Amino acid sequence: MQLSERTSRLSPSPIREILRVIDQPGMISFAGGLPSAASFPSIDELSVRPELLQYGATEGESALREQVAHDLAGRGLDVSAEQVLILSGSQQGIDLVAKLLIDSGTPVAVESPTYLAALQVFSLFGADFVSYQPSNIEALRQTHTPNLVYTIPTFQNPTGHCYNLAQRQTLAKVTDELGCVLFEDDPYRDLVYDHCERTPVCSFIERSSWVYQSSFSKTYAPGLRLGYLVCSEDLFPMLSWLKQAADLHSNRLSQSLVLSMLNRRDNRLAEVVDSYRAKRDAFCQALEQTLSPYCTWSVPDGGLFFWLTLKDPYVQDTGLLLQESLKRNVAFMPGDPFFPQSEGIPACLRLNFSHASEPEMKQGLSILSELISIAND
Ligand SMILES: Cc1ncc(COP(=O)(O)O)c(C=O)c1O
């Protein structure tokens, strides 16, 4: 048997490996970006129309595509329903865009750190990473011109950072000038706790090709596996054909369910946001009481994560810290897999605050603090 050349770059997602253990009884998880189970919508009223059991259109159900286009117009992104491709989770958008634009050695610009499962997919297709910081987007002009710029400008995973207006406009301008494709990944934008600029960067693009995507995982339920992308008209046919090749179309029951929830226009999302804001604040307070001697962090204005940097000279091997904390039933994500480079990485932890209850947060963070202090004795 001869495996394809790209399988030499295939590796399991570290996060999915850690998620395997979080169902163990008593485990406190700060690891995955798991929404709180209490936020899931009730689905009693789901009535299955028989036609939904038939094969459907690759692009998605037309009523859902229209609704998505309408909502995007409210965000400043003026697109038609014909530019909307419903996805089987926004992770699928990352795979489709990578297939479309990345060959072995293709330069791809990413924030450092960035979403580890995007790095995993881009690496599989052979990306050569160029990294940039939201504070220094202009530096992209000095690099080997990327074919693709991947960005999570709103409540970034893992840092929680949100680009200001000037940074958004600069990123669009630099992309236009370099003639590369902008790929904006925006699954957290509705989980907003404090005022933050959220206009899509793609809305400022004048010439370049672009893809914008979002997800129903964080606001409705990840098990539905539903997201969408919209893109400049030149890219749409090819992305749609790649989706045909991947899975023909997304699950029609999930699409119908999400559409009926979007049409409800109730206060559910506002209530979820309020409860996550309270969780973020409680987490922040617990962090102050436990980890402030050892770590620094910024309070995120939205999203699901705190990103902690360990102060020198405390623990520098966060992988070892994870092994010890799993023995004490606490899971978190070490920072290393979020970096596109392997050298000169600061010791960081990504902690999710939406999943654990308040007492679990306090207990889990105390255990982490204890382990860090023991490791430095
Ligand atoms: C930045 C980012 N993009 C994409 C995804 C994939 O989300 P999904 O496939 O559930 O829509 C995630 C999930 O955590 C994410 O954080």
The ligand as a Gaussian input file, in Angstrom:
#p B3LYP/6-31G(d) Opt

LIG

0 1
 C      -11.855000      29.593000      15.148000
 C      -12.650000      28.365000      14.927000
 N      -13.001000      28.034000      13.683000
 C      -13.731000      26.938000      13.421000
 C      -14.156000      26.110000      14.448000
 C      -14.957000      24.882000      14.094000
 O      -16.254000      24.999000      14.560000
 P      -17.487000      24.138000      14.000000
 O      -16.958000      23.161000      13.008000
 O      -18.086000      23.481000      15.193000
 O      -18.404000      25.120000      13.351000
 C      -13.828000      26.413000      15.769000
 C      -14.237000      25.522000      16.868000
 O      -13.882000      25.644000      18.001000
 C      -13.048000      27.578000      16.016000
 O      -12.695000      27.938000      17.249000

